[in-house]
Each structure stands twice: as structure tokens, then as C-alpha cells.
Amino acid sequence: MIKHKHTAWSDKRCKRMEFLTFEDETGIVETTFFPQTYHRFCHMIDRNRPYLLSGKVEEDWGAITLTVDRVETVNT
């Protein structure tokens, strides 16, 4: 489930991207949706749904983030 959402504009081409915080019973994960991925999946994102996210896990300055490249909805 989404806990926090921040939309930004890419500096290079002024395209939208998002930073989302997801939370489930195991913990919290900070994610980045770069413009191409954001455009592909933004129509699917809803605060009250569970998702299966795929991408690259990265550590920057001690913070762990997931750069998302795929989103799947989970039927409950």
C-alpha cells in the first residue's frame, strides 16, 4: 500500500517522475519511478491496492531505494 507520494519533474526533459513510499506488514520501501516507467504505470497506481514491484535495489548515502521498472497488481 502507498504511504507517501511525491511527484517531480525530470530536469533533463521536463517529464514527470514519482517518488513513492510503499508499506506492508514486513516494512517500508522507498521507490523511484523515472519518467519512462512512470508513464507506463501511472494509470495503475492507487493508494489502496497492493502491488508487486520489480526493479533495481540501490543504496545511496545509507538509504536503500528501489528504482522500479515493473509494476503488477495483486488481486486480494
C-alpha positions as CSV (number, residue, x, y, z in Angstrom):
1,M,0.0,0.0,0.0
2,I,1.2,3.5,-0.7
3,K,2.0,5.6,2.3
4,H,3.5,8.7,0.7
5,K,3.7,10.2,-2.8
6,H,5.8,12.9,-4.3
7,T,5.7,13.9,-7.9
8,A,8.6,15.8,-9.5
9,W,9.8,16.9,-12.9
10,S,12.9,15.4,-14.5
11,D,15.4,18.2,-15.1
12,K,16.6,16.9,-18.4
13,R,13.4,16.8,-20.4
14,C,10.7,18.2,-18.0
15,K,9.0,14.8,-17.8
16,R,7.1,13.6,-14.7
17,M,8.5,11.1,-12.3
18,E,7.4,10.0,-8.9
19,F,8.9,9.0,-5.5
20,L,6.5,6.7,-3.7
21,T,6.8,5.1,-0.2
22,F,5.2,1.6,0.0
23,E,4.4,-0.2,3.2
24,D,3.3,-3.7,4.0
25,E,3.5,-6.0,7.1
26,T,7.2,-6.6,6.5
27,G,8.3,-2.9,6.4
28,I,8.7,0.2,4.3
29,V,10.4,0.7,0.9
30,E,11.2,4.0,-0.8
31,T,10.8,3.8,-4.6
32,T,11.7,5.9,-7.6
33,F,9.6,5.8,-10.8
34,F,11.7,7.5,-13.5
35,P,9.8,9.2,-16.4
36,Q,9.5,6.2,-18.8
37,T,8.4,3.8,-16.0
38,Y,6.1,6.5,-14.5
39,H,4.4,7.0,-17.9
40,R,4.0,3.2,-18.4
41,F,2.4,2.5,-15.0
42,C,0.9,5.8,-13.6
43,H,-2.6,4.7,-14.6
44,M,-2.3,1.7,-12.4
45,I,-1.2,3.3,-9.2
46,D,-3.8,3.6,-6.5
47,R,-3.2,4.2,-2.8
48,N,-5.5,1.4,-1.6
49,R,-4.1,-1.5,-3.6
50,P,-1.2,-4.0,-3.1
51,Y,1.4,-4.2,-5.8
52,L,4.3,-6.5,-6.8
53,L,7.2,-4.2,-7.7
54,S,10.3,-5.2,-9.6
55,G,13.5,-3.2,-10.3
56,K,17.0,-2.3,-9.1
57,V,17.7,-2.0,-5.4
58,E,20.3,0.7,-4.7
59,E,22.0,2.2,-1.7
60,D,22.8,5.9,-1.6
61,W,24.2,7.7,1.5
62,G,22.9,4.8,3.6
63,A,19.4,4.9,2.3
64,I,18.0,1.8,0.4
65,T,15.7,2.6,-2.5
66,L,14.0,0.6,-5.3
67,T,14.2,2.0,-8.8
68,V,11.1,0.5,-10.3
69,D,11.0,-1.0,-13.8
70,R,7.8,-3.1,-13.5
71,V,4.5,-3.0,-11.6
72,E,1.9,-5.7,-11.2
73,T,-1.3,-5.5,-9.3
74,V,-2.0,-8.2,-6.7
75,N,-5.6,-9.5,-6.5
76,T,-6.8,-9.8,-2.9
